[in-house]
Amino acid sequence: MFSATPRWTEQAYHSIDTSNAYPIRAQPYRVAPQAKTAIEQEIQNMLQMDVIHPFESAWASPVVLVPKPDGEIHFCVDYCKLNAVTRPENYPMPRTDELLEKLGCEQFISTLDLTKGYWQVPLDESAKERSAFTTHKGLYECNVLPFGLRNTPATFQKLVDSLLAGLGESAVAYLDNVAIFSDSWTEHLEHLRKVFERIREAGLTVKAKKCQIGLNRVMYLGHQVGQGTINPLQAKVNAIQKWPVPKSKKQVQSSLGLAG
């Protein structure tokens, strides 16, 4: 179950409903030489994991590279035009404040991070064609759920909700971030066993280095929760009061996100 390589579940598939929209085909964005090298490397990695395959499609969206805080880059596809003609799916997402309150005073908490979560959900055949992206090296289709598509959070949240059905008093999930919580160590071992069994039965994998197991205080969804932590709402108020005056566009966006 613990693996750095994502596996495909058979409990969910993603489809893209574009109704009668005419196929959208864009040219690849112009990128710097170092970015081309990063794109080529990422494509090789995805080909090795069977995440994508070369294919000629009537649809094509351009690639963008998004820097991550840890220095790595996110290989993303600009699906804005495809998303504009995709029918939305209004599946409810969990409220983060309610999830944090559940974990607030628990004795033992474990958190799991599914390995490249979206990549563990396969696309149906029509969605593969619409997911095609174009690069300076050619055109590729996705075999699994890529980042940036409309309705991807809904599809993935439905999967984890069904995965944890009936375990709401001991496990919660926000997309690929799963948390298991218990009042006693004996209970916690049993709760972990149940969640592990369901993850394994679903054919999903978990990234071990991002897991926190059997702790009384953890970081979950950007917040510290567990024994000895203050109420999540009060923590947000304290954070806003101590937030420095923003001096750039990115800092303004971060401030608005925190306040929201």
C-alpha positions as CSV (number, residue, x, y, z in Angstrom):
1,M,0.0,0.0,0.0
2,F,2.9,2.4,0.7
3,S,4.5,3.2,-2.6
4,A,5.9,6.3,-4.5
5,T,4.2,5.0,-7.6
6,P,0.5,5.6,-8.1
7,R,-1.8,2.7,-9.0
8,W,-5.2,2.9,-10.8
9,T,-8.3,2.3,-8.7
10,E,-11.3,0.5,-10.2
11,Q,-13.7,2.2,-7.9
12,A,-13.9,5.5,-9.8
13,Y,-13.6,6.8,-13.4
14,H,-13.6,10.4,-14.6
15,S,-15.6,11.6,-17.6
16,I,-15.7,15.0,-19.4
17,D,-19.1,16.1,-20.7
18,T,-18.6,18.8,-23.3
19,S,-22.0,18.2,-24.9
20,N,-21.9,19.3,-28.6
21,A,-18.9,21.6,-28.2
22,Y,-16.5,21.8,-31.1
23,P,-13.0,20.3,-30.3
24,I,-10.6,22.9,-28.9
25,R,-7.0,22.7,-30.2
26,A,-4.3,25.2,-29.0
27,Q,-0.7,25.7,-29.9
28,P,2.0,25.0,-27.2
29,Y,3.1,28.0,-25.2
30,R,6.6,29.4,-25.9
31,V,8.9,28.4,-23.1
32,A,12.6,29.0,-22.1
33,P,15.2,26.3,-22.9
34,Q,15.5,25.2,-19.3
35,A,11.7,24.8,-19.2
36,K,11.8,22.6,-22.3
37,T,14.2,20.3,-20.5
38,A,11.9,20.1,-17.5
39,I,8.9,19.3,-19.7
40,E,10.8,16.6,-21.5
41,Q,11.9,15.0,-18.2
42,E,8.4,15.1,-16.8
43,I,7.0,13.6,-20.0
44,Q,9.5,10.7,-19.7
45,N,8.5,10.2,-16.0
46,M,4.8,10.1,-16.9
47,L,5.3,7.7,-19.8
48,Q,7.2,5.3,-17.5
49,M,4.3,5.4,-15.0
50,D,1.8,5.0,-17.9
51,V,0.1,8.2,-16.9
52,I,0.1,9.4,-20.5
53,H,0.6,8.0,-24.0
54,P,1.4,9.6,-27.4
55,F,-1.7,10.1,-29.5
56,E,-3.2,12.3,-32.2
57,S,-6.4,13.9,-30.9
58,A,-8.8,16.6,-32.2
59,W,-8.4,18.2,-28.8
60,A,-5.2,19.8,-27.4
61,S,-4.4,22.1,-24.5
62,P,-1.0,23.8,-23.8
63,V,1.4,22.9,-21.0
64,V,2.4,25.3,-18.1
65,L,5.0,24.8,-15.4
66,V,4.0,26.0,-11.9
67,P,6.8,26.4,-9.3
68,K,6.2,24.8,-5.9
69,P,7.3,26.3,-2.5
70,D,9.8,23.4,-2.0
71,G,11.6,24.3,-5.3
72,E,10.1,21.6,-7.4
73,I,7.8,22.3,-10.3
74,H,4.2,21.2,-11.0
75,F,3.7,20.0,-14.6
76,C,0.3,21.4,-15.4
77,V,-1.9,21.7,-18.5
78,D,-3.9,24.9,-19.2
79,Y,-7.4,23.5,-19.5
80,C,-9.2,26.8,-19.3
81,K,-10.7,26.6,-22.7
82,L,-11.7,23.0,-22.2
83,N,-13.2,23.7,-18.8
84,A,-15.3,26.6,-20.3
85,V,-17.2,24.0,-22.3
86,T,-17.3,21.3,-19.7
87,R,-20.6,20.7,-17.8
88,P,-20.0,21.3,-14.1
89,E,-20.6,18.7,-11.4
90,N,-21.8,20.2,-8.2
91,Y,-20.6,17.6,-5.7
92,P,-20.3,19.2,-2.1
93,M,-16.7,19.5,-0.8
94,P,-16.2,19.1,3.0
95,R,-15.8,22.2,5.1
96,T,-12.2,22.5,6.4
97,D,-13.3,24.1,9.7
98,E,-15.6,21.1,10.5
99,L,-12.8,18.7,9.7
100,L,-10.3,20.5,11.9
101,E,-12.8,20.7,14.8
102,K,-13.2,16.9,14.6
103,L,-9.5,16.5,15.1
104,G,-9.1,19.3,17.6
105,C,-8.9,17.4,20.9
106,E,-8.2,13.8,19.9
107,Q,-5.5,11.8,21.7
108,F,-4.1,10.0,18.7
109,I,-4.1,11.2,15.1
110,S,-2.6,9.8,11.9
111,T,-2.6,11.5,8.5
112,L,-2.1,9.9,5.1
113,D,-1.3,11.4,1.8
114,L,-2.3,9.4,-1.3
115,T,0.5,9.2,-3.9
116,K,-0.2,11.7,-6.6
117,G,-3.8,11.3,-5.7
118,Y,-5.5,12.4,-9.0
119,W,-3.2,10.0,-11.0
120,Q,-4.9,7.1,-9.3
121,V,-8.2,7.7,-11.0
122,P,-8.5,6.5,-14.6
123,L,-10.2,8.5,-17.4
124,D,-12.9,6.9,-19.6
125,E,-12.2,6.7,-23.3
126,S,-13.9,9.9,-24.3
127,A,-12.2,11.9,-21.5
128,K,-8.8,10.6,-22.6
129,E,-9.3,12.3,-26.0
130,R,-10.4,15.6,-24.4
131,S,-7.5,15.5,-22.0
132,A,-4.9,15.7,-24.7
133,F,-2.1,18.3,-24.3
134,T,0.4,19.6,-26.7
135,T,4.2,20.3,-26.2
136,H,7.2,21.1,-28.4
137,K,7.7,17.3,-28.4
138,G,4.3,16.3,-29.7
139,L,0.8,15.5,-28.5
140,Y,-0.1,13.2,-25.6
141,E,-3.3,11.9,-24.0
142,C,-3.8,11.3,-20.3
143,N,-4.7,7.8,-19.1
144,V,-5.5,9.1,-15.6
145,L,-7.0,12.2,-14.0
146,P,-4.7,15.2,-14.7
147,F,-4.5,18.4,-12.5
148,G,-6.5,21.4,-13.7
149,L,-9.5,19.7,-15.2
150,R,-13.0,21.0,-14.2
151,N,-14.7,18.6,-11.8
152,T,-11.5,16.7,-10.8
153,P,-12.0,17.7,-7.1
154,A,-15.6,16.4,-7.3
155,T,-14.6,13.1,-8.8
156,F,-11.8,12.6,-6.2
157,Q,-13.8,13.7,-3.2
158,K,-16.6,11.2,-4.2
159,L,-13.9,8.5,-4.3
160,V,-12.6,9.2,-0.8
161,D,-16.0,9.7,0.6
162,S,-17.1,6.3,-0.6
163,L,-13.7,4.9,0.6
164,L,-14.4,6.1,4.2
165,A,-18.2,5.5,4.2
166,G,-19.3,4.5,7.7
167,L,-16.0,5.6,9.3
168,G,-17.0,9.2,9.9
169,E,-16.4,9.1,13.6
170,S,-12.8,8.0,13.2
171,A,-11.7,9.1,9.7
172,V,-12.1,12.1,7.5
173,A,-10.6,13.2,4.2
174,Y,-10.2,16.4,2.1
175,L,-9.3,15.2,-1.4
176,D,-6.1,13.1,-1.0
177,N,-5.5,14.2,2.6
178,V,-6.8,11.5,5.0
179,A,-6.9,11.8,8.8
180,I,-7.6,9.0,11.3
181,F,-8.3,10.0,14.9
182,S,-9.1,8.1,18.2
183,D,-9.3,8.6,21.9
184,S,-7.1,5.6,22.8
185,W,-4.2,3.8,21.3
186,T,-6.0,0.5,21.1
187,E,-8.9,2.2,19.2
188,H,-6.4,4.0,16.9
189,L,-4.8,0.7,15.8
190,E,-8.2,-0.7,14.9
191,H,-9.2,2.5,13.1
192,L,-5.9,2.5,11.1
193,R,-6.4,-1.2,10.2
194,K,-9.9,-0.5,8.8
195,V,-8.7,2.5,6.7
196,F,-5.6,0.6,5.5
197,E,-7.8,-2.3,4.4
198,R,-10.1,0.0,2.4
199,I,-7.2,1.8,0.7
200,R,-5.7,-1.5,-0.2
201,E,-9.0,-3.0,-1.5
202,A,-9.5,0.2,-3.6
203,G,-6.1,-0.4,-5.2
204,L,-4.7,3.0,-4.0
205,T,-1.2,3.8,-2.8
206,V,0.0,6.1,0.0
207,K,3.2,8.2,0.0
208,A,5.0,7.1,3.2
209,K,7.2,10.1,3.7
210,K,4.2,12.4,3.8
211,C,2.4,10.4,6.5
212,Q,2.2,11.2,10.2
213,I,1.3,8.1,12.3
214,G,0.0,7.9,15.9
215,L,0.8,11.4,17.0
216,N,-1.1,13.6,19.5
217,R,-0.4,16.7,17.4
218,V,-0.2,16.9,13.6
219,M,-0.3,19.4,10.7
220,Y,-3.4,18.9,8.7
221,L,-4.6,21.1,5.9
222,G,-2.1,23.8,6.9
223,H,-3.2,23.8,10.6
224,Q,-1.8,22.2,13.7
225,V,-4.4,20.1,15.4
226,G,-4.5,17.7,18.3
227,Q,-3.9,17.7,22.1
228,G,-2.7,21.0,23.4
229,T,-3.7,23.0,20.3
230,I,-6.1,25.9,20.5
231,N,-9.5,26.0,18.8
232,P,-9.0,26.2,15.0
233,L,-11.1,29.3,14.7
234,Q,-9.1,31.1,17.4
235,A,-5.9,30.0,15.6
236,K,-7.1,31.6,12.4
237,V,-8.0,34.9,14.3
238,N,-4.5,34.9,15.9
239,A,-2.8,34.3,12.5
240,I,-4.7,37.1,10.9
241,Q,-3.9,39.5,13.8
242,K,-0.1,38.7,13.4
243,W,-0.1,38.7,9.6
244,P,2.4,41.2,8.2
245,V,1.2,44.1,6.0
246,P,1.2,42.7,2.4
247,K,3.7,44.4,0.0
248,S,3.2,42.4,-3.2
249,K,0.5,41.0,-5.3
250,K,1.2,37.4,-4.1
251,Q,1.2,38.6,-0.4
252,V,-2.2,40.3,-1.0
253,Q,-3.6,37.1,-2.4
254,S,-2.3,35.1,0.5
255,S,-3.8,37.6,3.0
256,L,-7.2,37.4,1.2
257,G,-7.0,33.6,1.2
258,L,-6.3,33.4,4.9
259,A,-9.0,35.9,5.8
260,G,-11.5,34.1,3.6
